[in-house]
Amino acid sequence: MKIAMGSDHGGFNLRHKVKAHLEAKGYEVVDFGVDEPVSCDYPDYALKVALAITEGTCDLGVLVCGTGLGISIAANKVKGIIAAPVSDTFSAEMARRHNNANILALGERVVGEGLALKIVDAFFEASFEGGRHESRVNKIVAIEKKYL
C-alpha cells in the first residue's frame, strides 16, 4: 500500500515520526513535505496529498497540522476525499470501517507521539465494512456531486 503524507510547519515533527513508523511496518510513503519547520500554508499540502489519492498514485493519506482540523477541512474540498481529523484510536478505526475515510488527519499539538502511532495503526489496520455504511457513504458522495 502506498501512503501519501504531508504537513504544515505545525505538524512537521509528528509527520516524520509517523512516516518512520509506517515505513517500518512495510508501507511505501510518498512525502509531500513541508521540507523544514517554517511557517507555511496547510492547504497547499492538503491539496498535494488529496490529489495523490484521487489521481490514484497513492492509496490512502496522512495529514498533520497543529490540530488536524484545518488541513482536513482543506483536503475535504477535493472531490473524492474523506479526511477524518482524529485524536483517539476508536475514531480512527471507525473512520475507516464506517466512513471509508481515505485520509487520516492528526494534530501535533493535540496528540502525543505514542498515541499518534496507535491512531495510525488503528486507521491502517481497519477497512471499510460496507453494508449499512455503504448507503450512508453514498449519500455523502451524492452531496459532494451536487455541491462541490
C-alpha positions in Angstrom: 0.0 0.0 0.0 1.3 3.5 -0.9 0.6 6.2 1.6 0.7 10.0 0.8 1.8 12.2 3.6 2.0 15.9 4.1 2.1 18.6 6.8 2.5 22.2 7.5 5.1 23.5 10.0 2.8 22.7 12.9 2.8 19.0 12.0 6.4 18.8 10.8 7.9 16.7 13.7 4.9 14.3 14.1 4.8 13.7 10.3 8.4 12.5 10.4 7.7 10.1 13.3 4.6 8.7 11.6 6.4 8.3 8.3 9.2 6.3 10.0 6.6 4.2 11.8 4.7 3.4 8.6 7.9 2.6 6.7 9.0 0.2 9.5 5.6 -1.6 9.0 6.4 -2.0 5.3 4.3 0.8 3.8 5.6 2.8 0.9 5.3 6.5 1.9 5.3 9.4 -0.5 6.2 12.5 1.5 4.9 15.8 0.1 6.5 17.9 2.8 6.9 20.6 4.2 10.7 20.3 4.0 11.5 22.5 7.0 9.5 23.7 10.0 9.0 27.3 8.8 5.6 28.9 8.6 3.6 27.8 5.6 0.0 27.3 4.4 -1.6 23.9 5.2 -4.0 24.0 2.3 -1.0 23.6 -0.1 0.0 20.3 1.5 -3.6 19.0 1.9 -4.1 19.5 -1.8 -1.0 17.6 -2.8 -2.0 14.6 -0.6 -5.6 14.7 -1.7 -4.7 14.8 -5.4 -2.3 11.9 -5.0 -5.2 9.8 -3.7 -7.9 11.0 -6.2 -5.4 10.6 -9.1 -4.6 7.1 -8.0 -0.9 7.4 -7.3 -1.4 6.7 -3.6 -4.0 4.6 -1.8 -4.5 6.5 1.5 -3.1 9.5 3.2 -2.0 11.1 6.4 -2.0 14.8 7.0 -0.6 16.6 10.1 -1.0 20.2 11.2 -1.3 21.7 14.7 -4.8 20.4 15.4 -5.6 18.2 12.3 -8.6 20.4 11.7 -7.6 23.0 9.1 -5.6 20.5 7.0 -8.6 18.1 7.0 -11.0 20.8 6.0 -8.8 21.8 3.1 -8.5 18.2 1.9 -12.2 17.6 2.2 -12.7 20.3 -0.5 -11.3 17.8 -3.1 -13.9 15.6 -4.7 -13.5 12.0 -3.6 -11.7 12.8 -0.4 -13.0 11.8 3.1 -10.4 13.2 5.5 -11.1 12.5 9.2 -9.4 14.6 11.9 -8.8 12.0 14.7 -7.4 12.1 18.2 -8.3 8.7 19.5 -7.9 5.1 18.3 -11.7 4.2 18.3 -12.4 7.2 16.0 -9.5 6.2 13.7 -10.9 2.7 13.3 -14.4 3.9 12.8 -13.3 6.5 10.2 -12.2 3.6 8.0 -14.7 0.9 9.0 -17.9 3.1 8.8 -17.0 6.2 6.9 -14.5 4.8 4.3 -12.1 7.7 5.1 -9.1 7.9 2.8 -7.1 10.4 4.8 -6.2 10.5 8.5 -5.6 13.9 9.9 -3.6 14.4 13.1 -2.8 17.3 15.3 0.7 17.5 16.6 -0.4 19.9 19.3 -3.3 17.6 20.2 -1.9 14.1 20.4 1.5 12.9 21.6 3.7 10.7 19.6 2.8 7.4 21.3 -0.9 8.0 20.9 -0.5 9.2 17.3 1.2 6.0 16.3 -1.6 3.9 17.9 -4.1 6.0 16.0 -2.2 5.4 12.8 -2.2 1.7 13.4 -5.9 1.7 14.1 -6.6 3.6 10.9 -4.5 1.4 8.6 -5.4 -1.9 10.2 -9.1 -1.3 9.6 -11.0 -1.5 6.4 -14.4 -0.3 5.1 -17.2 -2.7 6.2 -19.7 -1.6 3.5 -23.2 -3.0 4.2 -25.4 -0.5 6.0 -22.5 2.0 6.0 -22.3 1.9 2.2 -25.6 3.7 1.7 -24.5 6.4 4.2 -21.2 7.0 2.4 -23.1 7.0 -0.9 -25.2 9.9 0.5 -22.0 11.8 1.3 -20.9 11.2 -2.3 -24.2 12.4 -3.6 -23.9 15.6 -1.6 -20.4 16.0 -2.9 -21.5 15.6 -6.5 -24.3 18.2 -6.1 -22.4 20.9 -4.2 -18.7 20.5 -5.0 
